């Protein structure tokens, strides 16, 4: 193996030791860091690859870093007196290394290293440096390996050199660079071994000539089959290759659905035409995914397991969020009704889906065409779960919930949400041949499950938004009461 790739070794350990105090302070301040509010109990270098050696005027160090933290703040100690730990997260870092930092990169500073292999150097967030961002694009333009890193591309797509990079500052869980308003590179920050759906599904859709999703032009991974990966094990190559980033066409001039919906609503303009078009686009993507990848039938056992998992998530959320508890019995009827239908012999077709569909994951081009992006799924869920076939109505439920959120921005307008929900389902039916509302038990179960997830998320991260999913919970619980009355 090339010396450019440093497995956990004496040298890598010394390298991380010199960076450890700086990273412990810097990591919790990053928007994509998932462990906010918990101290860092340990750092371990999974891989360290010098894309540019530190002997250069400007070095670029690629790190996969395992971060250990206690499970829950204030939780009691384990029997041996140690604080219980949550499963370690693995993060992707690209660190610039210089002797001194120019003024234009002052905001990217991580710190000055005083000991170890990097002593005397300044370390900073490398993606803020145009020179290093350009280097990353060059690596993607030329397929091949650099240590454990593997760069791949679609050779039919032209990727010009010299495209000026700019860093986007709007994302939460990942980081994106735009190159010359021609391509956008999405870098995954928290990574796990296995096929990343945000690389896998757009590639499959491109093979189906689905114009609704930007086709990947290039992507890169870390091969961990011959060493310790983020999960601490070894296995088949696909299971041990971490997806790290994907380069796709940048849809210049496009507006994301969330911003467009809020702007049109603020102007008093109807969004129903856009919602109907978005429903058609969603159905087209679902049809292409069903053609590209295997579908499965969910029979009695699978439906009952799905309903049980939804009920377990409700129980856990109600324990964590007291405001949810009064509605739990009514919400539970949604999952019981689903299990009952499964027990009566009702089955459904499941397939690969987007997994986290909402208005912010949709882009409308200046000519009015809608595209779907960000197929990573809900990052908090395990990768294996995100890659499972699901009923397409799961994506539909996510979008219906998104209309509720948009209708709650400012003055609550339930009629606006209702009109958009109806238009979206009607547009979906125009392509799919079946309106999701004709399967009310399945739709209610998935919308309830999504609303419960939102309650827990908002309570933990955005308490001011908690009334939005609670309003949906109230409605969905009442739907259960009405069903019981009948």
C-alpha positions, 0 to 999 in steps of 0.5 A: 500500500502507498505511503500516502495512505496511513492506516491506524499506525504509529505514524497515524497515531502521532499525526492525530495526537498532534491534531487531537486538541485542535479537533476536539474544540473545532468539531463541535462547532461545525454544523454537520457534527451530529454529536453536539451537546456531548463531550468528545471522549476519544478520537481515532484516525481510520485513514489518513491520506495526504492528497498533497504532502505537507512538504508542499507550500500547501498540503491537503490531508484527507482524514476519516476520523472516528469520534467517540462520545457518551451516549446521553448527557447526565446518564449514569455510569456503567458498572465499571464506573465509565460513562456509557458510549453511543456508537462512534461516528466516522467523519470525513475531514479535508484539512489544509496544512500551511506554515502560515495562513493568508488573511483571506483564509483566516475564517477557516482556521482550525489551529496552530500545531505545536507538537507531533509530525505537523508541529509548526504548521497551521491547520485549516478547513481545506474546502475554503481554499480555492487551490485545494478545492481545485485539486479535489476536482482534478482528482475527480477528473482523472479516475484512479486510486490515491492510497485508500481513496478511489476516484471514479467518473462517467467518461462520457461526461466532459468535466473541464479543468479550471472551473472556479470553486465556491463553497455553499453555506446552506447545508446542515449534514454535508458540505457542497462545492460549486464549480463554475456554476457547472457542477456541484460536489456534495461531500458526505461528512458522516460516513459509514461502510456500504453503498451510499444511496446518494451515489447509488440511486442517481447512477441507477436513475441515469441508466434509466434515462430519468431526467428528473435527477441530475446524473453523477459525473464523478464520485469517490470512495474509501476502500477499507476492505484491507483494514479497520473501517468506520464500523470496526470490521472487514467484509465484502468490498462493497460493504467496506467501501465508504462513499465520500462524495458525488459530483453532479451537474449544477442546476444553475438558476433553479430554486428549491421547492421550500423557498419557492413555496414560501415566496409564492405563498407570501405573494398570495400566489397559488402553489397548486400548479407547482404541487401537481407538477411535483407530484408528477415528477415524484411518480416518474422517479418512482417508476424509474427506480422500480424499473432499475432495481428489484421490487418486493411484496410486503406480505403479512409478516413484513406488514406486521413488522413495519407496524410494530416498528412504527409503534415502537418509535411512537412509544420511544418518542412519547417517552422523550417528548411529554407533549406527545403523550396525550395523542399516543393512543389515537396515533397508535390506531394508525399502526394497528389498522395497518397491521390488521390489513396485513393480517387480513391478507392485504399486501403492498409492493415495496421498492427503493425510494428517495427516503427523505423527500420534502420541498427542500429536496426538490429544485424547479428550473427556470423553465418550470421543470422539477428535479429531485436531489439528495437521495441519502435518506434520513442520515440518522437512520442506519444505512442498511435501513435506508437502503431497504425497499419501502412502499412509495407512499413513504415519499408521498407522506414526507411531501405531504408533511412538508406542505404542512410545514410551509403552511405554518411559516408565518400565519398558519394556513391549513387551506393552503396545505390542503390544496397543495396536498390534493394537487400533489396527489392528483399529479402523482396519480396522473403518472402512477395511475393510482392516487395515494389517497385511495390507500388511506390506511397505508398513507395515514400510517406513514404520515403518522410515523413521519409526524412522530419523527418530526416531533422528536426531531423538533423537540431536540433541535428546534423547539420553536418548530415543535407546534408544527408537527404537534398540529399534525399529530393532533389531526392524525390522532383525531382521525384515529378517534373517528375511525374507532367511532365508526 
